[in-house]
Amino acid sequence: MQRFKNILCVIDAEAEQRWVLERAVALAQNNQARLTVLTVLEPVPAVAGIVPATVEQALRQRFTDHVTALLQGIGGEMSPQVKLAFGRGYLEVIHEVLRHGYDLVLKPAMADTDLKALLFGSSDMHLLRKCPVPVWLLKEGGRVPYRRILAAVDFDPSRPDDTAQALNRQILTLAAAQALAESAELHVVHVWEAAAENVLRVWGSSSSETNIAEYVGLERQRHELWLNELMASAAGWIGQEAMDYLKPRLYLPRGNAGKEVPLLAHELAADLIVMGTLGRSGIPGLLIGNTAETILHKVECAVLALKPPGFVSPVML
């Protein structure tokens, strides 16, 4: 089963974010992974009488002491590496990922100061669009351990796509691994639509309500069959014994995923949503689709967002 091996935890330099480190340490221990704690500050300006390198060294020591104090009592034998970078937040995080091969970025979700109603700030959205590895955004006050994990899978049965299927495999594998690690319930949702229903109502004057209902029913059956086949395949990826233990609960709401996934997450009181960011192809930096972005803006729980295989970040070293 897929595990994280090299985790980058990003926190604020001065904020009291022990809760973030608790989650990061627990995750690293469960995965037997290396853990690095990073913060990003604005570059020190060159001012008369001030040597930037000297100030930066002092700030590094201050941040190291800050993290060491926060880790008291939660690190066990783990001793994370502590780093401080100077520059633009999300860019430096991605640069760090590219340089050192991290396979997960874990950080608190930051509210954008200009959009206070949104949980996820613009810096987070940049990471979700451009970071080449999974991004796990945490919300303060979330339950530890998690009780319910919701995996959102997507696929168009009429247009099979190997990339989408590989992404669904990643989503289910990681969601199952986390559910097993935390003894949490695993819920799996696939939102479907009967795309031609409105066309039949507007243009299909000869189509009766019975015919339309039959079409909608057949579409639901197709999506239900695909979801059942996906879960059967998941038993091979995850292991039949693990699947028997987890007994994933399946949901097939009809409608718009940007609306239905947050509604279900709220109804379940989900602690974590594991989802993909599969959007427009061929446009660097626009991987995350409208649906994924809508969901991220509406939910109040933690989100683990995965990139499809083969994604290359538009950010270069």
N, C-alpha and C positions, 0 to 999 in steps of 0.2 A: 504494500500500500504506500502511496506517495507520501513522503514526509519532507518537511523543511529542514535544511542542513545549515543554512547561513542566514541569520535573521538580522535585519537592520531595524532598530527601534528609534524613532524620531520623537524627541520631546522638546518642550520649551526650555530655554536656559534657566529661567528663574521660577517658573510655575511649580506648584506643588503637585506633581504628577506621579506620585508613588503608585497610584492605581494602574497607570499605564505600565510601569516597570513590573508590577506584580503579574500582570497578564503576559508580558514579554518573557519574564523569567520562567513562568509556568509552561509557556509554549515551548521555549527552548529546552527545558528539561524533559518535557514529554517527547520531543522530537530528537533528543540528544544532539542538539544543534549548537553551533557557535552563535553568540549574541554580541552585537555591537550597539552601543547607545550613541546617538548623534544629535547635536543641535546645530542650527545654522544661524549665524548672526550677520548683521550688516558689516561690510568691510570697515576697518578702522581708517578714518581719513588721515591724510598726511598734513598735520598742523604744526606750525612752528613750535619747537620745544617738545614735541611728542614723537617718539619713535614707534611707528605702527607695530613693528615686530615685537617690541617689548610689551606693548599693551596686549597684543594678541596672545602672547605667552602667558601673561597674567590671567587673561580671560579663560584660557584653556585650563589652567590650574584651578581656577574658581569653579568652572563647570565640572571638572573631575571630582572635586571635593563635594559639590552639590549632589552629584549622582551617587557617590559613595555613601553619603548620609542617607539618601532615599532608599538605598539598597539594604540598609541595616535591618537584619531580621527576615529578609525575604529572599536573599540570594543563595543561602546555603553555601555550598562549596563553589558555586558558580561565580566567576569573576569576569564580567563583561568588559570588553574593550570600550573605552570612552573616547569619543572624537568630537572635535569642534571644527566647523567649516565656516568660511566667510564668503558671502555672496547672496544670490537670490535663492530663497528657500527651496522650491521644488527643483530648480536646476541643479543645485548642489547635491540634493538627495539622489537624483538620477545619475549625476556624475559619479557619486560614491558607489551606486549599484553597478555601473558599467566598469568601474576600476576594479572592484573587489568581488564581483560575482555573487552578490546576495541573491537569495531566491524568494525573499519576502520583505516587504516594507510594512512595518506596523507603526501606527501613530494615532494620536487622538484626533477626532474630527474637529476641525476648527470652523467656527461660524464666521462668515464674511461680514466685516463691519458695515458694508453698504447694503447687505441683504440679510438682516438679522433674523428674518423668518426662516432662512435656509440653514439646515444643520451643517451642510458641507460647504466650506469656503472655497474661493476661487483657486487657492493654492492646491487644495485637495483635488479639485476637478482637473487641474493641470497634471497632477500625478496620475490620476485615473486614466487620462487620455494618453499620456506619453511615457510613463514608467514601464520598462519592459518586463517587470515581474509583478506578481500579485500584490495588491495594496489592501491592507486590512485597516479599516478606519474604526476606531473605538469610540464609544459614547460614555461619558462619565456617568456613574450611577448604575451601569449595567450589572446584571447578576454574574457572580463568579462562584461556582462554575456555571456555564450555560445550561439551561434546561431544555430549550427548543431551538433547533437549527433548521432553517428553511433553505432548501436548494432550489433555485429557479432555473429550469432547463428550457431550451427553445429549439424548435426544429420545424421545418416546413416539409411535411411528408410528400408533397407534390414536387419538391425540388431538393432532392437529397444533396447534402453538402458535407464533404469529409471534414472540413474545418470546423463546422458547427458540431458535428458528432464528436470530434476530438475535444472540443471545448466542453461539451456536456460530460464527457468522461472525466475531465479534470474537475469539474464542478462536483460531481457525485463522489468522486474518490476523496477529495479534500473534505467535503461535508461529512462523509461517513467517518473519516479518520478523526475529525474533531468531535463528532457525536460519541464515538467509542471512547476517546480520551477523557471526555467529561461526563460520560454516562447520561447523555442528553437524548431527547427524542429527535428523530430525523423525519422531516416533512419535505416532500418533493412536489413542486407545482409546475404545471405547464399550462399556460394561457393560450387558448385557441380562438379563432374567429372563423365564421362562415363568410368568406370574402365575397362571394357572389350573391348573397341574399338580397342586398339592396338593389343590385342590378336587376335581379329577377322581379323584384317588386315594381321597379320603375319602368323597365322595358319589356318584361315578360308578361304582357297583358293576358296571354293565354295560360299563364302559370297560376294554378289554384293554390290556396293556402295549404292544401294537402301536399301538393308537389313541393312547395317551398319547405314545409316542415320535414318532408322526407329528405330533401337535400341537406338541411341543417343536421338532421339525425345521422346521415351518412358521414358528414364531415366530422361530427363528434366521434363516431366510431373509428374513423381513420386515425384521429389524434390519440384516442384511447389505446388503440392497437399499437401505435408507435411508442407511446409511453410505456406500455407493458413490455414491449420488446426491448426498450432501453433499459428497464429495470432488470430484465432477465440477463442482458449483457453485463449489467453492473455486478451481478453475482459473480461473474468470472473475474472482473477487475478487482473487486473488493474481497471476495471470498464468500462462499455460501454460508459458512458458519457465522460470519459477521453479519450478513444480511438477515439471517434467521434471528439473530439476537436483536438487531435494530428494529426489524419489522417496520420499514418506512411507510408512512402514510402518504397516499397519493391524492392530488387535487387537480381537477380539470375545469377551472372556471372559464366561462366564455366571456370574451370582451377584449379590452385593451390592457396589455400587460402593465403599462405605466400606471394604471388605476388598480387593477386586480391584485397585483403582487403586494403593494403596500396595504391594501385592505386585508388581505389574508394574513400578512405579517402582524397587523394590529390585532386581528381576531385571535390569533394563536398566542399573542404576547411573545413573539419570537425574539430571541436574544441576538441572533446572527443570521444574516442573509448571505448565502454564497451564490454568486451570479457571474455571468460573463459580460464582457464589454465588447460585443461584436457589432461594429457599425459599418460606415461607408468604407469601401475598399479603395485603395489607390490614392487616398488623400492623407498624406503624412500628418499625424497629430490629431486626426479626427476619427480615431478608432472607436471611441465610445459613442454609441448610438443614442438617438433621441430617447428611446424607451429606457435605456439604462440610466441616462442622466435624470429623467423624470422620476424614476424610482428612487434614486439617491437623494433627491430633494424632498421626497415625501416621507421617508421612513425615519424612525427615531431609534432604531437599534443599530448595532454594529453591522458593518458590511465588509465582506471579503470579495473583492472584484478581481476577476482573472482575465488575462489576455488570451486570445486564441494562439495555437501553435504557429510559429513562424513570424510573429509580430516583431518588427524592428522599430525601436524608438527613433523618432525624428530628432531627438537630442543627441548631439555628438560630443565626444570629449574634445 
